[in-house]
Protein backbone atom coordinates (compact mmCIF):
# COMPACT_ATOMS: atom_id res chain seq x y z
CA UNK A 1 0.00 0.00 0.00
CA UNK A 2 1.24 3.48 -0.87
CA UNK A 3 2.53 5.69 1.91
CA UNK A 4 0.08 8.43 2.94
CA UNK A 5 1.02 11.97 2.02
CA UNK A 6 -0.51 15.38 2.62
CA UNK A 7 -1.28 17.77 -0.19
CA UNK A 8 -2.19 21.42 0.03
CA UNK A 9 -5.51 22.31 -1.56
CA UNK A 10 -4.08 25.76 -2.26
CA UNK A 11 -1.07 24.24 -4.04
CA UNK A 12 -3.34 21.85 -5.99
CA UNK A 13 -5.64 24.73 -6.96
CA UNK A 14 -2.67 26.82 -8.11
CA UNK A 15 -1.34 23.85 -10.12
CA UNK A 16 -4.74 23.43 -11.81
CA UNK A 17 -4.94 27.13 -12.67
CA UNK A 18 -1.41 27.07 -14.11
CA UNK A 19 -2.17 23.91 -16.11
CA UNK A 20 -5.42 25.37 -17.47
CA UNK A 21 -3.59 28.49 -18.69
CA UNK A 22 -0.98 26.34 -20.44
CA UNK A 23 -3.62 24.04 -21.98
CA UNK A 24 -5.71 27.01 -23.14
CA UNK A 25 -2.66 28.41 -24.93
CA UNK A 26 -2.28 25.07 -26.72
CA UNK A 27 -6.00 24.86 -27.63
CA UNK A 28 -7.00 28.23 -29.16
CA UNK A 29 -10.71 27.28 -29.45
CA UNK A 30 -10.91 27.03 -25.66
CA UNK A 31 -11.44 30.25 -23.77
CA UNK A 32 -11.59 29.29 -20.09
CA UNK A 33 -10.17 30.16 -16.70
CA UNK A 34 -10.15 27.77 -13.77
CA UNK A 35 -11.86 29.91 -11.16
CA UNK A 36 -12.85 27.14 -8.75
CA UNK A 37 -11.52 23.73 -7.89
CA UNK A 38 -14.14 20.99 -7.53
CA UNK A 39 -13.08 18.09 -5.32
CA UNK A 40 -15.54 15.25 -5.79
CA UNK A 41 -15.40 11.53 -5.16
CA UNK A 42 -14.90 10.61 -8.84
CA UNK A 43 -13.08 13.57 -10.35
CA UNK A 44 -11.07 16.58 -9.24
CA UNK A 45 -11.15 19.49 -11.62
CA UNK A 46 -13.00 22.64 -12.50
CA UNK A 47 -16.47 23.39 -13.85
CA UNK A 48 -16.40 24.77 -17.38
CA UNK A 49 -18.54 27.44 -19.01
CA UNK A 50 -21.23 26.87 -21.61
CA UNK A 51 -18.68 27.65 -24.34
CA UNK A 52 -17.50 24.04 -24.08
CA UNK A 53 -20.80 23.00 -25.71
CA UNK A 54 -19.25 23.94 -29.05
CA UNK A 55 -16.30 21.54 -28.61
CA UNK A 56 -16.29 17.91 -29.60
CA UNK A 57 -15.76 15.23 -26.99
CA UNK A 58 -12.35 14.56 -28.53
CA UNK A 59 -11.36 18.24 -28.18
CA UNK A 60 -12.61 18.36 -24.59
CA UNK A 61 -10.72 15.16 -23.74
CA UNK A 62 -7.52 16.49 -25.32
CA UNK A 63 -7.84 19.67 -23.24
CA UNK A 64 -8.43 17.58 -20.09
CA UNK A 65 -5.35 15.45 -20.87
CA UNK A 66 -3.19 18.57 -21.18
CA UNK A 67 -4.53 19.97 -17.90
CA UNK A 68 -3.86 16.66 -16.11
CA UNK A 69 -0.33 16.49 -17.53
CA UNK A 70 0.33 20.04 -16.29
CA UNK A 71 -0.98 19.25 -12.81
CA UNK A 72 1.14 16.08 -12.71
CA UNK A 73 4.20 18.10 -13.62
CA UNK A 74 3.50 20.77 -10.98
CA UNK A 75 2.54 18.43 -8.15
CA UNK A 76 5.18 15.77 -8.81
CA UNK A 77 4.70 12.61 -6.77
CA UNK A 78 2.44 14.29 -4.19
CA UNK A 79 -0.63 12.88 -5.96
CA UNK A 80 0.85 9.42 -6.44
CA UNK A 81 0.44 8.05 -9.95
CA UNK A 82 0.59 10.09 -13.15
CA UNK A 83 -2.75 11.79 -13.72
CA UNK A 84 -4.91 11.26 -16.80
CA UNK A 85 -7.46 13.75 -18.06
CA UNK A 86 -11.18 13.19 -17.63
CA UNK A 87 -14.40 14.85 -18.75
CA UNK A 88 -17.39 14.41 -16.46
CA UNK A 89 -20.91 15.50 -17.38
CA UNK A 90 -23.85 15.32 -15.01
CA UNK A 91 -27.14 17.23 -14.76
CA UNK A 92 -26.12 19.71 -17.43
CA UNK A 93 -22.79 20.55 -15.78
CA UNK A 94 -19.42 19.70 -17.27
CA UNK A 95 -16.26 19.24 -15.21
CA UNK A 96 -12.80 18.88 -16.72
CA UNK A 97 -10.08 17.38 -14.60
CA UNK A 98 -8.69 14.01 -13.62
CA UNK A 99 -9.98 10.97 -11.71
CA UNK A 100 -9.21 11.06 -8.02
CA UNK A 101 -5.87 9.26 -7.58
CA UNK A 102 -6.41 5.89 -5.86
CA UNK A 103 -3.69 6.79 -3.38
CA UNK A 104 -5.95 9.43 -1.82
CA UNK A 105 -9.28 7.62 -1.70
CA UNK A 106 -10.89 7.65 1.72
CA UNK A 107 -11.96 4.49 3.49
CA UNK A 108 -14.32 3.93 6.39
Protein Blocks (a to p, Z undefined) as FASTA:
>chain_A
ZZdddddfklmmmmmmmmmmmmmmmmmmbccddfbdcddfkbgcddddfklmmpcfklmm
mmmmmmmmmmmmmnmmmnopadddddddeehiacddddddfklcccZZ
